[in-house]
Amino acid sequence: MRLSLACLAKPILHGYFRSSCSWRVRIAFALKGVEYDQLPVNLIKDGGQQLTEEYKALNPMQQVPAVEIDGITLSQSLAVIQYIDETRPGPHLLPADPKARAQVRMISDLIASGIQPLQNLYVIQKMGAEKMQWSQHFINRGFQALEPILKQTAGKYCVGDEISMADICLVPQVYNAERFKVDMGKYPTIKRLNEALLEIEAFQVSHPSRQPDTPDDLRA
């Protein structure tokens, strides 16, 4: 089958170095071995570059990421990850077994819908001086639910012994928890999984400390 020129072009990731959702996509690309270009969108500079009309045309929600891939533009990190998984060779990010696949989706949704949005930049800017207490409360609330789930589903990684979309969601959320000084000692399963995943190259090269737009004082 002949591929279109759009499909042959490298994907373009519009993201921000510290964005959890952008990091998820970077991890997926790295696990799949997909080369891509990055166009940083600074969420703070100039009042927020995501608020420009030019960027709004890419992502009407004015959030990151936006990914130009195969002639289409996608937003929402889980949709992007699943598209990458369905169209690129390499390790599967969703298991073939229906039960394991449902568990991966459940964990991913718990993080991506139930925890992370409550600490995104737009929300914590609205909280002002209360942002640390707010973020700690909702991360702890989410991790109190996630910890017993992972005790049941985890092997070496979140669901069994293969890396999945659930792991891709977990690591950036733990990074957020550490930024907001959440006591990770209360969540031994989450902590163990995160430590194991951070030993893997795909999670290292995609880390916020190693991106083109990472400020010099935050580089690894």
C-alpha positions, 0 to 999 in steps of 0.5 A: 500500500502506498503511503500518502505524503502526509503519512510520511511526514514526521508528526509535530507535537505542540506541547510544554515541557512540564505539561503532564499531557504533553509528556504522555505523548512524548513517552508514547512516541519514545516507546514506539520509536517514532521520530517527531518534531516539537514546537513548544507552546509556553503556557506562561510566557506572553500571558500564555501562548496557548491563548493565541488565535493561531494556537486556538485553530489547532486546539480549540480548548487552548490546551496542550498538546496538539499533535499534527500527524498523518494529515490530521490534528489531534488533541487530548493525550489519550486519544493521541496515544491510542492513535499512535498505538493503532497506526505505528509498529512496536510494543502495544500500549493497550493489551490484547486481552479484553480484561487487561485492556479495560484495566489499563483504560480504567487506570488511565481515565482515573488519572487523566480525568479524575486527578490531573485536570484538578492541578492543571495550570488554568485551575491552580492559577484560579486557586492563587495562594491555596494552590498547594493545599488544593493540589495536595488534597486532590492528588491524595484523594486520587492516589487513595483510590489508585493505590488499592487498584494497582495492588490488584492489577500490577505486576512489574508495571501497572497492569501485569508485566508489560508497559501500557498506557496506564504507565504512561499516565502514571509517571507524569502524575507522580511527577506532579505529586512530587512537585506539590510535595505529596508524601509518596511514602503513603503509596508504596505500590505507586512509588514502586511502579514509578521508580521502575518506569523511570529506569526505562529510556523512553521515560527518561528521554521524554522527561520534562528536564530534557526537553527543548523548551526546558529552562536551563535551571531545570535541566537534568 
